[in-house]
Amino acid sequence: MIQPPSVFKQALEGRVALEAAALLAQLPMLRLQAERGSGPVMVLPGFMADDGSTWLLRRFLNSLGYTAVGWGAGINRGPMQSLLDELLPRLQKMTRQATRPVQLIGWSRGGILARELARRDVYCVQSVTTMGTPIQGGLSASSIGFWVLQSSNLTPAQGAQLQRERERVPILCPVHSIYSKSDGVVAWQASIDAHNVHVGHHQVVSSHVGMGCNAEVFLLLARLLSKYG
């Protein structure tokens, strides 16, 4: 059983302000260093977050040539099934308008949703990249797992069973999992994808909350997206 991050790592989440300040100072140089690309990108926020949390990341990706948009579904809370039913038509419309598949970036719980979208429509998703997403170990591997379960109206047993059922279906597009060993919300071991043979794992130095404003993460995302866009 994967244990949630220690209290010490949870306390380190407070460094997000330093990560954001460092990113803002480095942004002009990052835009020169980052690999460029094109095509549609949808960024899905983490639990209890909305598109405002991914604004800076999307702006950065747009400056590199992508058409990066938010998920447009408000705050990430509630049953996943309802969110997927809302997101799938939006993803399919985005694919039709761009005349090419979409690259998905999912932060934390947003990564779980991105993986499920890739399973549901193999023709609309070019790649999936997750950031601090619990792929195995269930919600017990997260320090906020209880609150996610409360939002989803599931018991721990039901949540674990749903995760096992989901992972029986392989993801056919390229998958990348970004994780940090100092993550204070999701245990880094939970972000190791043992279900898909074509997955890439990428370790960064970042807080969980800071993955959306971390210079190392931004450069890595640019490199990963450029492989397919």
N, C-alpha and C positions, 0 to 999 in steps of 0.2 A: 504494500500500500504506500502510495506517495504521500508524504506529509506536506502540509502547507508551509510556506516560508516562515522562518523564525521571527520572533518579535524584533530582533535586531535588524533583520532585513526589512521588515515592515517599517521600522523607524527611519531607515535610510531613504524611504520614498520621498521624504521631505527635500531631497536634493534636486527635485524637479525644477525648482526656481533657478538653480545654478545651471542646469542643462539648457533651459530656455534662454538664459542670458548668453551662454556660450554660443548657442546656435545663431542667435540674432547677430552677434559680432562676426560670425564666420560666414553668414549667408552669401555675401557677394563673392567670396572666394569659392564657396561650395558650388555655386552656379557655374563657375569656370572649370572646376575640377570634375563635376559630375558627368557621367555618360548621358547622352541625349537620346531621345526616341520619339515615338509618335503613337497615336492610337488612343482608344478610350480606356479610362481607368475609373473604377468605382472604389471609393474608400469607405469602409464600414467601421463605425466607432465602437468603443468598448461599452461595457455594462454601465447603465445610467449616464451615458454620454450621448451627445448629438453631433451634428455636422460641425458645430462650432469648434469642437475639440480637434478636428482634422483640417481646419481651414488653412493653417500654415503649411502643412504637408502638401495639400492639394495645390496651393499657390506655387510652391516650389516645383512640383511636378509639371504644372502648366508652363512654368518658365523654361522647362527643358524640352517642350514640344508636345507634351501629352494633353489630352482633353480629360482632365481629372475632375470628377464630380463627387458629391457626397451621396449618401444613400437615400436621403429625402424621406426618411421614415420617423423623424422625430427622435425621441429619447429611446435608447436601446434598453428596453425592459419588456416584461410580459412574456407570454408563451412563444417559443421559437417557431412553432407551426404557423401562428398568425403572422409573424414577421416574414417568414419565408413565402407565404401566400401573397403577401403584399410586394415583396421584393422581386419575385420571379418575373411577373409581367413587365416590371420596370427594366430589369436586366435584358429581357427579350426585345423590348422597344429600343433600348440603347444599342443593342447589337444591329438591329435593322437599320437604324439611322446612320450608324458608323460603317455599315457594310463589312464589319469584321468583328471577331469575338472580343470580349472585354477582359482586361486584366483586373483581378480583384485583390485588394489589400484589406485585410481584416485585423483589427486591433483587439486583442483579448477575446471577449465574447463575439465580437464582430468577425473574428477569424473562424469561429465555429460556423457561423452563418455563411461565410464565404465558401467554406468547404462543402456545406450542404447544397448551396446553389450550384457548385460545380458537379455535384452528383446528379442533381435534378435535370440539368440541361447541359450536356457535354458539348453542344455546338455553340453555346453562347459564351463560354469561358475559355480564354486563352491560357491563363495561368492563375494560380492562387498563392499569395504570400501572406503569411500570418505573423503577427507581432505579439509575443507573450501570450499565445493562445494555448489553453489546456486541451491537448489532443488525447491524452490518456490519463488515467488516474481518477477520473470523475471530478466532481466539484469539491471533493474533500481535499484535493491538491491545491486549492485556492484559499486564501485568507478571507475571501468574501463569498465563499461558496454558499453559505447559509442564506445570504441575502439574494443571491441569484435564484436559489431554489424557491424562496418565498415569492419572488417575482413571477416565477414560472408556474407556480401552483403545483409543484412536484415534491414527492418525498425523496430522500437520498437514494433509496432503492430504485425508484422509478427513473430518476435522473441517470443513474449508472446503467440501468437496462437500456434506456434510449441511446446512450452513447455507444454501448456494445452493438446495438442493432445498426446504428449509422455506420460504424467502422467496418461492418461486414461487406459494404459496397465500396469497391476501390474508386479512387479519384483518377480519372484518365488523363487529365492535363498535368503539366508540370506543377509541382508543389514546392514551396519554400517555407521553412519555419525559422523565424528569427527569435532568439531567446537570450536572456541574460541570467547569469548565475547569481546576480545580486538583485533579481526581481523580488520585490516584497509583497506581491499580490498572488502570482502564480508560480508554483515550484518549477524551476527550469526543467526538471526531469519530465514533467508533464507535457512539455512542448516538443519532446522527441517523438517523431512520427514513426511508429514501428509497423504501420499498416500499409504504406505505399512504397514500393521499391524505387520509385523515381523521385524521391523527395530529397531536397537539399537542406541541411541544417547549418545555421549561421549564428555564431555566438557574438554578442556585442557587449559593451560595458554601458549599462543603462539601468535606470529605475524602470518600473513598469509604467507608471504614469508619465514618465518622461520619454517614452519611445516615440511619441508624436512630436517631440521637439528636441531630438538628439541628432547632432551632426553626423555621428558615425552611422546611425540608422538611415538618415537621409541619403548619404552616399551609397550605402549598401542597396537601398531600394532602387536608386537610379540604375545601378549596375544590373540588378536582377531584372528589372522591367525592360532594359535595353536588349536583353536576349531575345525578347519576343515582340518588341514593338518598334 
